[in-house]
Amino acid sequence: MVKNEVTNLIESRGARIGVIGLGYVGLPLLVEFARNGFDATGFEVDETKAAAINAGRSYIGDVPDSAIKELAEAKRLRATTQFEHLKNCDAIIICVPTPLRKTKEPDVSYILAAAEEIKQNLRRGQLIVLESTTYPGTTDEVLLPMFEETGLKLDTDFLLAFSPERVDPGNPQFQTHNIPKVVGGCTDASTEAAAQLYSQIVKEVFAVSSARVAEAAKLLENTFRAVNIGMANEMARLCYTLNIDTWEVIRAAATKPFGFMPFYPGPGIGGHCIPLDPHYLSWKARQHGFDSRFIGLAEEVNSRMPEHVVQLVSDGLNDAEKPLKGSRVLLLGVAYKKDINDVRESPALSIIDLLRAKGARVSYHDPFVSEVRFDDAHTQGGGDPLQSITLTDEELRASDCVVIVTDHSPINYRRITELAPLIVDTRNALNGDLRRESRARIIRL
């Protein structure tokens, strides 16, 4: 039975592991398998990434150069752009992006491209696992028929499962090895083999009854966050209207030891999961005639937060008898979250675009992001990239408004409060002492 062949190879550390897509998910996963004694090969379409890995260099903040260098020199880790080497792998894990189209429908083209490469190199005795976030049914409705077109059969010749990625870039506490892994196969044999595979590198594996359940679980995790962040954002807008401190309200509510979980407002949601995943769930619901109104309402609230931030800037400048048009607005932080260099779906990009559209002179400082590119041809400013400026005293004094979009740790916020005339704080970065002693007027989300 093919399951026994695969699991025996896994248990003996003789299984050769292939990971397709070496980004924030794939590279840490590849490193974990290599660290645990497996022969690990990463597959990339980007030649510069493959070359960097083979030279012992990392381009992911959570993976140090030393780890790549040590494993590459030990011949346990390598990267290639030659996908024909997939035939040499016993377990293949797909970790490619799953963005949205402009219509906000799922774009599974990267998954299909990876699956096509696997299909061309599929052989008996392989386990394939999809990790890319997608709608329920992708694994058994899309991938399985593709692979069986080769004449090979599930369970008899190969195994197929889904295991959602749970990467949180920049999180020092939870990384690949200590985040529980959910696994669901197209069959029981596939589930067992995939669970056996991941148990070699993570502390806890939770097996579910099907790939569909595992796919839906991932979407629930991030939709839960999106909906609750949407509630926090709507509360923030209400509190601003009522002249109530949003953050104090949340702190007070969080003292309740049951029935409440604190979520916090922000300038919008970003990253590779929360802004996108709910759309995969609502899209699949619509295919079955179900209208997921709650998810849609949360998306509407969250997507409007950049507009609210710009309104706060405009209100603050107006109180100082300054128009937004022509004013110098300095953004602190453009990454989507604290202390990382990832700008995917960052609300800062929308805030910059909205400010430019209203005639503001926009600059930014981010210690982790040296340049921001605007690929959309309709972006204000003609799509020209912005460079992170040096945060000098002169820049702070010359700014009409400073907007804290991302609360990076290296920034000296006391200095900001001493030199800037107006601050819009969207992250509650300025604590009580800083606010009390500030020379600047502070507007909080």
MARVO-518475 format. One record per residue (C-alpha): residue number from 1; chain; x negated, y negated, z; residue in one letter. Coordinates in nm, 2 decimals. Each point is the difference from the previous one (the first is absolute). Layout:
// residues N
SITE  nr kette      X      Y      Z rest
SITE NUM     A      X      Y      Z    A
...
//
This chain:
// residues 445
SITE  nr kette      X      Y      Z rest
SITE   1     A   0.00   0.00   0.00    M
SITE   2     A  -0.14  -0.34  -0.10    V
SITE   3     A   0.08  -0.15   0.34    K
SITE   4     A  -0.23   0.24   0.18    N
SITE   5     A  -0.28  -0.06  -0.25    E
SITE   6     A   0.03  -0.38   0.05    V
SITE   7     A   0.03   0.01   0.38    T
SITE   8     A  -0.29   0.25   0.03    N
SITE   9     A  -0.22  -0.25  -0.20    L
SITE  10     A   0.11  -0.29   0.23    I
SITE  11     A  -0.06   0.19   0.32    E
SITE  12     A  -0.35   0.10  -0.11    S
SITE  13     A  -0.08  -0.36  -0.12    R
SITE  14     A  -0.06   0.14  -0.34    G
SITE  15     A   0.28  -0.19  -0.16    A
SITE  16     A  -0.12  -0.28  -0.24    R
SITE  17     A   0.21  -0.32   0.06    I
SITE  18     A   0.09  -0.25  -0.27    G
SITE  19     A   0.15  -0.34   0.08    V
SITE  20     A   0.15  -0.21  -0.29    I
SITE  21     A  -0.01  -0.37   0.07    G
SITE  22     A  -0.27  -0.14   0.23    L
SITE  23     A   0.17  -0.30   0.16    G
SITE  24     A   0.10  -0.07   0.35    Y
SITE  25     A   0.16   0.34   0.03    V
SITE  26     A  -0.21   0.23  -0.22    G
SITE  27     A  -0.35  -0.10   0.11    L
SITE  28     A   0.05   0.04   0.38    P
SITE  29     A   0.17   0.34  -0.08    L
SITE  30     A  -0.29   0.11  -0.22    L
SITE  31     A  -0.25  -0.09   0.27    V
SITE  32     A   0.19   0.19   0.27    E
SITE  33     A   0.00   0.32  -0.21    F
SITE  34     A  -0.38  -0.04  -0.06    A
SITE  35     A  -0.06  -0.07   0.37    R
SITE  36     A   0.17   0.33   0.08    N
SITE  37     A  -0.22   0.21  -0.22    G
SITE  38     A   0.19   0.01  -0.32    F
SITE  39     A  -0.14  -0.07  -0.35    D
SITE  40     A   0.19  -0.32  -0.09    A
SITE  41     A   0.03  -0.16  -0.34    T
SITE  42     A   0.18  -0.33  -0.06    G
SITE  43     A   0.16  -0.08  -0.34    F
SITE  44     A   0.02  -0.36  -0.11    E
SITE  45     A   0.08  -0.19  -0.32    V
SITE  46     A  -0.21  -0.29   0.12    D
SITE  47     A  -0.37   0.07  -0.08    E
SITE  48     A  -0.13  -0.27   0.24    T
SITE  49     A   0.17   0.17   0.29    K
SITE  50     A  -0.13   0.34  -0.09    A
SITE  51     A  -0.35  -0.14  -0.05    A
SITE  52     A   0.01  -0.17   0.34    A
SITE  53     A   0.10   0.32   0.18    I
SITE  54     A  -0.27   0.20  -0.17    N
SITE  55     A  -0.25  -0.27   0.10    A
SITE  56     A   0.11   0.03   0.36    G
SITE  57     A   0.20  -0.33   0.01    R
SITE  58     A   0.35  -0.05   0.13    S
SITE  59     A   0.24  -0.27  -0.12    Y
SITE  60     A   0.26   0.08   0.27    I
SITE  61     A  -0.03  -0.17   0.34    G
SITE  62     A   0.11   0.30   0.20    D
SITE  63     A  -0.28   0.22  -0.16    V
SITE  64     A  -0.36  -0.11   0.09    P
SITE  65     A  -0.27   0.03  -0.26    D
SITE  66     A  -0.19   0.23   0.23    S
SITE  67     A   0.27   0.27  -0.01    A
SITE  68     A   0.01  -0.01  -0.38    I
SITE  69     A  -0.38   0.01  -0.03    K
SITE  70     A  -0.05   0.29   0.25    E
SITE  71     A   0.27   0.22  -0.17    L
SITE  72     A  -0.12  -0.09  -0.35    A
SITE  73     A  -0.36   0.09   0.08    E
SITE  74     A   0.12   0.33   0.16    A
SITE  75     A   0.17   0.08  -0.33    K
SITE  76     A   0.34   0.04   0.17    R
SITE  77     A   0.16  -0.31  -0.15    L
SITE  78     A  -0.01  -0.14  -0.35    R
SITE  79     A   0.22  -0.20  -0.24    A
SITE  80     A   0.06   0.04  -0.37    T
SITE  81     A   0.20  -0.15  -0.29    T
SITE  82     A   0.00   0.34  -0.18    Q
SITE  83     A   0.34   0.15   0.08    F
SITE  84     A  -0.09   0.34  -0.16    E
SITE  85     A  -0.18   0.08   0.32    H
SITE  86     A   0.35   0.04   0.16    L
SITE  87     A  -0.01   0.36  -0.11    K
SITE  88     A  -0.28   0.06   0.25    N
SITE  89     A   0.21  -0.11   0.29    C
SITE  90     A   0.21   0.23   0.22    D
SITE  91     A   0.20  -0.28   0.16    A
SITE  92     A   0.09  -0.32  -0.18    I
SITE  93     A   0.15  -0.30   0.18    I
SITE  94     A   0.16  -0.29  -0.19    I
SITE  95     A  -0.05  -0.34   0.16    C
SITE  96     A   0.08  -0.24  -0.27    V
SITE  97     A   0.20  -0.33   0.03    P
SITE  98     A   0.38  -0.01  -0.04    T
SITE  99     A   0.09  -0.37  -0.07    P
SITE 100     A   0.33  -0.15  -0.11    L
SITE 101     A   0.09  -0.12  -0.34    R
SITE 102     A   0.12  -0.36  -0.04    K
SITE 103     A   0.35   0.14   0.02    T
SITE 104     A  -0.09   0.14   0.35    K
SITE 105     A   0.04   0.35  -0.13    E
SITE 106     A  -0.26   0.27   0.09    P
SITE 107     A  -0.30   0.02  -0.23    D
SITE 108     A  -0.13   0.35   0.02    V
SITE 109     A  -0.22  -0.03  -0.30    S
SITE 110     A  -0.32   0.05   0.21    Y
SITE 111     A   0.14   0.32   0.14    I
SITE 112     A   0.10   0.12  -0.34    L
SITE 113     A  -0.35  -0.08  -0.14    A
SITE 114     A  -0.16   0.19   0.29    A
SITE 115     A   0.24   0.29  -0.05    A
SITE 116     A  -0.08   0.02  -0.37    E
SITE 117     A  -0.37   0.03   0.08    E
SITE 118     A   0.07   0.28   0.25    I
SITE 119     A   0.23   0.17  -0.26    K
SITE 120     A  -0.28   0.01  -0.26    Q
SITE 121     A  -0.23   0.16   0.25    N
SITE 122     A   0.24   0.21   0.21    L
SITE 123     A  -0.11   0.36   0.07    R
SITE 124     A   0.12   0.28   0.23    R
SITE 125     A  -0.09  -0.04   0.37    G
SITE 126     A   0.04  -0.38   0.04    Q
SITE 127     A   0.19  -0.20   0.26    L
SITE 128     A   0.13  -0.34  -0.11    I
SITE 129     A   0.11  -0.26   0.26    V
SITE 130     A   0.16  -0.33  -0.09    L
SITE 131     A  -0.07  -0.28   0.26    E
SITE 132     A   0.11  -0.30  -0.20    S
SITE 133     A   0.32  -0.16   0.14    T
SITE 134     A   0.30   0.07  -0.23    T
SITE 135     A   0.37   0.07  -0.01    Y
SITE 136     A   0.14   0.33   0.13    P
SITE 137     A   0.00   0.26  -0.27    G
SITE 138     A  -0.32  -0.11  -0.18    T
SITE 139     A  -0.21   0.31   0.10    T
SITE 140     A   0.25   0.27  -0.10    D
SITE 141     A   0.19  -0.19  -0.27    E
SITE 142     A  -0.29  -0.16  -0.19    V
SITE 143     A  -0.33   0.17   0.09    L
SITE 144     A   0.12   0.36   0.03    L
SITE 145     A   0.15   0.02  -0.35    P
SITE 146     A  -0.31  -0.16  -0.15    M
SITE 147     A  -0.23   0.26   0.16    F
SITE 148     A   0.22   0.29  -0.09    E
SITE 149     A  -0.01  -0.11  -0.37    E
SITE 150     A  -0.35   0.15   0.00    T
SITE 151     A   0.15   0.35   0.05    G
SITE 152     A  -0.12   0.02   0.36    L
SITE 153     A   0.26   0.06   0.27    K
SITE 154     A   0.05  -0.15   0.34    L
SITE 155     A  -0.10   0.24   0.29    D
SITE 156     A  -0.13   0.25  -0.25    T
SITE 157     A  -0.27  -0.21  -0.15    D
SITE 158     A  -0.02  -0.34   0.18    F
SITE 159     A   0.15  -0.18   0.30    L
SITE 160     A   0.15  -0.35   0.01    L
SITE 161     A   0.08  -0.23   0.30    A
SITE 162     A   0.05  -0.36   0.12    F
SITE 163     A  -0.17  -0.16   0.29    S
SITE 164     A   0.05  -0.37   0.05    P
SITE 165     A  -0.30  -0.22   0.06    E
SITE 166     A   0.01  -0.20   0.33    R
SITE 167     A  -0.30  -0.23  -0.05    V
SITE 168     A  -0.01  -0.32   0.21    D
SITE 169     A  -0.30  -0.21  -0.13    P
SITE 170     A  -0.20  -0.17   0.27    G
SITE 171     A   0.16   0.20   0.28    N
SITE 172     A  -0.29   0.10   0.24    P
SITE 173     A   0.21   0.24   0.20    Q
SITE 174     A   0.18   0.21  -0.26    F
SITE 175     A  -0.19   0.13  -0.30    Q
SITE 176     A   0.04   0.30  -0.23    T
SITE 177     A  -0.13   0.26   0.25    H
SITE 178     A   0.24  -0.09   0.29    N
SITE 179     A   0.32  -0.09  -0.19    I
SITE 180     A   0.25   0.29   0.00    P
SITE 181     A   0.06   0.14  -0.35    K
SITE 182     A   0.35   0.09  -0.13    V
SITE 183     A   0.00   0.28  -0.26    V
SITE 184     A   0.28   0.13  -0.21    G
SITE 185     A  -0.04   0.24  -0.29    G
SITE 186     A   0.21   0.10  -0.30    C
SITE 187     A   0.01   0.35   0.16    T
SITE 188     A  -0.09   0.14   0.35    D
SITE 189     A  -0.32   0.14  -0.14    A
SITE 190     A  -0.10  -0.35  -0.13    S
SITE 191     A   0.09  -0.15   0.34    T
SITE 192     A  -0.21   0.25   0.19    E
SITE 193     A  -0.31  -0.05  -0.23    A
SITE 194     A   0.02  -0.38   0.01    A
SITE 195     A   0.04   0.01   0.38    A
SITE 196     A  -0.30   0.22   0.02    Q
SITE 197     A  -0.20  -0.24  -0.21    L
SITE 198     A   0.07  -0.31   0.20    Y
SITE 199     A  -0.05   0.18   0.33    S
SITE 200     A  -0.37   0.02  -0.08    Q
SITE 201     A  -0.03  -0.38   0.02    I
SITE 202     A   0.28  -0.14   0.22    V
SITE 203     A   0.10   0.08   0.35    K
SITE 204     A   0.37   0.06  -0.06    E
SITE 205     A   0.20   0.12  -0.30    V
SITE 206     A   0.38  -0.01   0.00    F
SITE 207     A   0.16   0.23  -0.26    A
SITE 208     A   0.34  -0.07  -0.14    V
SITE 209     A   0.24   0.21  -0.21    S
SITE 210     A  -0.06  -0.16  -0.34    S
SITE 211     A  -0.19  -0.25  -0.20    A
SITE 212     A   0.31  -0.21  -0.02    R
SITE 213     A   0.02  -0.03   0.38    V
SITE 214     A  -0.37  -0.11   0.01    A
SITE 215     A   0.06  -0.25  -0.28    E
SITE 216     A   0.30  -0.15   0.18    A
SITE 217     A  -0.18   0.00   0.34    A
SITE 218     A  -0.27  -0.23  -0.14    K
SITE 219     A   0.26  -0.24  -0.14    L
SITE 220     A   0.19   0.00   0.33    L
SITE 221     A  -0.32  -0.09   0.19    E
SITE 222     A  -0.06  -0.32  -0.20    N
SITE 223     A   0.36  -0.09  -0.06    T
SITE 224     A   0.05   0.01   0.38    F
SITE 225     A  -0.28  -0.26   0.03    R
SITE 226     A   0.13  -0.21  -0.29    A
SITE 227     A   0.35  -0.02   0.14    V
SITE 228     A  -0.11  -0.08   0.35    N
SITE 229     A  -0.25  -0.26  -0.12    I
SITE 230     A   0.29  -0.15  -0.21    G
SITE 231     A   0.20  -0.03   0.32    M
SITE 232     A  -0.29  -0.17   0.18    A
SITE 233     A  -0.05  -0.24  -0.30    N
SITE 234     A   0.37  -0.09   0.00    E
SITE 235     A  -0.01  -0.05   0.38    M
SITE 236     A  -0.30  -0.23  -0.05    A
SITE 237     A   0.19  -0.21  -0.25    R
SITE 238     A   0.30  -0.02   0.23    L
SITE 239     A  -0.22  -0.10   0.30    C
SITE 240     A  -0.16  -0.27  -0.21    Y
SITE 241     A   0.34  -0.14  -0.08    T
SITE 242     A   0.10   0.01   0.37    L
SITE 243     A  -0.34  -0.14   0.11    N
SITE 244     A  -0.08   0.31   0.20    I
SITE 245     A  -0.34   0.17   0.04    D
SITE 246     A   0.03   0.32  -0.20    T
SITE 247     A  -0.30   0.16   0.15    W
SITE 248     A   0.12  -0.06   0.36    E
SITE 249     A   0.33   0.15  -0.09    V
SITE 250     A  -0.17   0.32  -0.13    I
SITE 251     A  -0.23   0.02   0.31    R
SITE 252     A   0.31  -0.03   0.23    A
SITE 253     A   0.19   0.27  -0.19    A
SITE 254     A  -0.30   0.23   0.00    A
SITE 255     A   0.01   0.02   0.38    T
SITE 256     A   0.30   0.23  -0.03    K
SITE 257     A  -0.15   0.35   0.06    P
SITE 258     A   0.25   0.18  -0.23    F
SITE 259     A   0.20  -0.06  -0.31    G
SITE 260     A  -0.22  -0.27  -0.14    F
SITE 261     A  -0.32   0.00  -0.21    M
SITE 262     A  -0.17  -0.33  -0.08    P
SITE 263     A  -0.06  -0.10  -0.36    F
SITE 264     A  -0.15  -0.33  -0.09    Y
SITE 265     A   0.08  -0.26  -0.27    P
SITE 266     A  -0.26  -0.11  -0.26    G
SITE 267     A  -0.05  -0.19  -0.32    P
SITE 268     A   0.12   0.30  -0.20    G
SITE 269     A  -0.09   0.37  -0.03    I
SITE 270     A  -0.30   0.13  -0.20    G
SITE 271     A  -0.21   0.31  -0.05    G
SITE 272     A   0.04   0.31  -0.20    H
SITE 273     A   0.30   0.14   0.18    C
SITE 274     A   0.26  -0.22   0.18    I
SITE 275     A   0.08  -0.23  -0.29    P
SITE 276     A   0.03   0.29  -0.25    L
SITE 277     A   0.12   0.32   0.17    D
SITE 278     A   0.36  -0.11   0.09    P
SITE 279     A   0.05  -0.07  -0.38    H
SITE 280     A  -0.08   0.37  -0.07    Y
SITE 281     A   0.26   0.11   0.25    L
SITE 282     A   0.27  -0.24  -0.12    S
SITE 283     A  -0.07   0.08  -0.37    W
SITE 284     A   0.04   0.37   0.07    K
SITE 285     A   0.32  -0.08   0.19    A
SITE 286     A   0.14  -0.19  -0.30    R
SITE 287     A  -0.06   0.30  -0.22    Q
SITE 288     A   0.25   0.19   0.22    H
SITE 289     A   0.26  -0.28   0.02    G
SITE 290     A  -0.10  -0.12   0.34    F
SITE 291     A  -0.06  -0.37   0.08    D
SITE 292     A  -0.26  -0.04   0.27    S
SITE 293     A   0.12  -0.35   0.10    R
SITE 294     A  -0.20  -0.02   0.33    F
SITE 295     A  -0.33   0.06  -0.18    I
SITE 296     A   0.09  -0.26  -0.27    G
SITE 297     A   0.09  -0.26   0.27    L
SITE 298     A  -0.33   0.05   0.18    A
SITE 299     A  -0.20  -0.04  -0.33    E
SITE 300     A   0.19  -0.32  -0.07    E
SITE 301     A  -0.09  -0.15   0.34    V
SITE 302     A  -0.36   0.11  -0.01    N
SITE 303     A  -0.06  -0.12  -0.36    S
SITE 304     A   0.13  -0.35   0.09    R
SITE 305     A  -0.24  -0.05   0.29    M
SITE 306     A  -0.27  -0.17  -0.22    P
SITE 307     A   0.27  -0.26  -0.09    E
SITE 308     A   0.07  -0.05   0.37    H
SITE 309     A  -0.38  -0.06   0.07    V
SITE 310     A  -0.01  -0.26  -0.28    V
SITE 311     A   0.30  -0.16   0.15    Q
SITE 312     A  -0.17  -0.02   0.34    L
SITE 313     A  -0.30  -0.17  -0.17    V
SITE 314     A   0.23  -0.24  -0.18    S
SITE 315     A   0.19  -0.08   0.33    D
SITE 316     A  -0.33  -0.06   0.18    G
SITE 317     A  -0.14  -0.23  -0.26    L
SITE 318     A   0.33  -0.18  -0.03    N
SITE 319     A  -0.01  -0.08   0.37    D
SITE 320     A  -0.34  -0.15  -0.05    A
SITE 321     A   0.15  -0.20  -0.29    E
SITE 322     A  -0.20   0.19  -0.26    K
SITE 323     A   0.14   0.16  -0.32    P
SITE 324     A  -0.09   0.36  -0.07    L
SITE 325     A  -0.10  -0.10  -0.35    K
SITE 326     A  -0.36  -0.11   0.00    G
SITE 327     A  -0.06   0.12   0.36    S
SITE 328     A  -0.30   0.22   0.08    R
SITE 329     A   0.11   0.33   0.14    V
SITE 330     A  -0.26   0.24   0.13    L
SITE 331     A   0.10   0.37   0.05    L
SITE 332     A  -0.19   0.20   0.26    L
SITE 333     A   0.01   0.36  -0.11    G
SITE 334     A   0.13   0.15  -0.33    V
SITE 335     A  -0.03   0.37   0.08    A
SITE 336     A   0.33   0.17   0.08    Y
SITE 337     A  -0.11   0.09   0.36    K
SITE 338     A  -0.26  -0.08   0.26    K
SITE 339     A  -0.37   0.07  -0.05    D
SITE 340     A   0.01   0.18  -0.34    I
SITE 341     A  -0.07  -0.10  -0.36    N
SITE 342     A   0.31   0.13  -0.16    D
SITE 343     A   0.23  -0.25  -0.17    V
SITE 344     A   0.24   0.25  -0.16    R
SITE 345     A   0.35  -0.15   0.02    E
SITE 346     A  -0.13  -0.27   0.24    S
SITE 347     A   0.26  -0.27   0.08    P
SITE 348     A  -0.29  -0.25  -0.03    A
SITE 349     A   0.01   0.03  -0.38    L
SITE 350     A   0.37  -0.10  -0.01    S
SITE 351     A  -0.06  -0.28   0.25    I
SITE 352     A  -0.29  -0.14  -0.22    I
SITE 353     A   0.22   0.02  -0.31    D
SITE 354     A   0.29  -0.17   0.17    L
SITE 355     A  -0.22  -0.28   0.14    L
SITE 356     A  -0.17  -0.05  -0.34    R
SITE 357     A   0.34  -0.02  -0.17    A
SITE 358     A   0.10  -0.28   0.24    K
SITE 359     A  -0.32  -0.19  -0.09    G
SITE 360     A  -0.21   0.07   0.31    A
SITE 361     A  -0.38   0.02  -0.02    R
SITE 362     A  -0.06   0.35   0.13    V
SITE 363     A  -0.32   0.16   0.13    S
SITE 364     A  -0.07   0.29   0.23    Y
SITE 365     A  -0.26   0.15   0.23    H
SITE 366     A  -0.02   0.37   0.07    D
SITE 367     A  -0.31   0.17   0.14    P
SITE 368     A   0.09   0.33  -0.16    F
SITE 369     A   0.13  -0.11  -0.35    V
SITE 370     A  -0.24  -0.21  -0.20    S
SITE 371     A   0.23  -0.05  -0.30    E
SITE 372     A   0.37   0.03  -0.09    V
SITE 373     A   0.10   0.07  -0.36    R
SITE 374     A   0.35  -0.07  -0.13    F
SITE 375     A   0.07   0.24  -0.28    D
SITE 376     A   0.35  -0.12  -0.07    D
SITE 377     A  -0.01  -0.24  -0.30    A
SITE 378     A   0.30  -0.19   0.16    H
SITE 379     A  -0.20  -0.08   0.32    T
SITE 380     A  -0.03  -0.37   0.07    Q
SITE 381     A  -0.35  -0.12  -0.08    G
SITE 382     A  -0.03   0.20  -0.32    G
SITE 383     A  -0.11   0.32   0.17    G
SITE 384     A  -0.34  -0.14   0.10    D
SITE 385     A  -0.17   0.17   0.29    P
SITE 386     A  -0.05  -0.17   0.33    L
SITE 387     A  -0.32   0.03   0.20    Q
SITE 388     A  -0.02   0.01   0.38    S
SITE 389     A  -0.13  -0.33   0.12    I
SITE 390     A  -0.25  -0.05   0.29    T
SITE 391     A   0.20  -0.10   0.31    L
SITE 392     A  -0.19  -0.32   0.08    T
SITE 393     A   0.11  -0.28   0.24    D
SITE 394     A   0.04  -0.22  -0.30    E
SITE 395     A   0.24   0.24  -0.17    E
SITE 396     A   0.21   0.03   0.31    L
SITE 397     A   0.02  -0.37   0.06    R
SITE 398     A   0.08  -0.07  -0.37    A
SITE 399     A   0.29   0.25  -0.01    S
SITE 400     A   0.35  -0.13   0.05    D
SITE 401     A   0.12   0.34   0.12    C
SITE 402     A  -0.17   0.32   0.10    V
SITE 403     A   0.21   0.32  -0.04    V
SITE 404     A  -0.10   0.31   0.20    I
SITE 405     A   0.12   0.27  -0.24    V
SITE 406     A  -0.23   0.28   0.13    T
SITE 407     A  -0.14   0.00   0.35    D
SITE 408     A  -0.35   0.12  -0.06    H
SITE 409     A  -0.22   0.05   0.31    S
SITE 410     A  -0.31  -0.19  -0.12    P
SITE 411     A   0.18  -0.33  -0.03    I
SITE 412     A  -0.05  -0.25   0.28    N
SITE 413     A   0.36  -0.11   0.07    Y
SITE 414     A  -0.10  -0.25   0.27    R
SITE 415     A  -0.20  -0.18  -0.26    R
SITE 416     A   0.30  -0.01  -0.23    I
SITE 417     A   0.22  -0.15   0.27    T
SITE 418     A  -0.26  -0.27   0.07    E
SITE 419     A  -0.06  -0.11  -0.36    L
SITE 420     A   0.32   0.07  -0.21    A
SITE 421     A   0.28  -0.26   0.02    P
SITE 422     A   0.29   0.25  -0.06    L
SITE 423     A   0.00   0.38   0.03    I
SITE 424     A   0.27   0.25  -0.11    V
SITE 425     A  -0.06   0.32   0.20    D
SITE 426     A   0.18   0.30  -0.17    T
SITE 427     A  -0.18   0.26   0.22    R
SITE 428     A   0.02  -0.13   0.35    N
SITE 429     A  -0.38  -0.03  -0.02    A
SITE 430     A  -0.01  -0.30   0.24    L
SITE 431     A   0.05   0.10   0.36    N
SITE 432     A   0.16  -0.21   0.27    G
SITE 433     A  -0.33  -0.17   0.11    D
SITE 434     A  -0.09  -0.09  -0.36    L
SITE 435     A   0.34  -0.14  -0.06    R
SITE 436     A   0.00  -0.21   0.32    R
SITE 437     A  -0.34  -0.14  -0.07    E
SITE 438     A   0.04  -0.05  -0.37    S
SITE 439     A  -0.06  -0.33  -0.17    R
SITE 440     A   0.20   0.12  -0.30    A
SITE 441     A   0.37   0.02  -0.03    R
SITE 442     A   0.09   0.37  -0.01    I
SITE 443     A   0.30   0.15  -0.17    I
SITE 444     A   0.05   0.37   0.07    R
SITE 445     A   0.20   0.25  -0.20    L
//
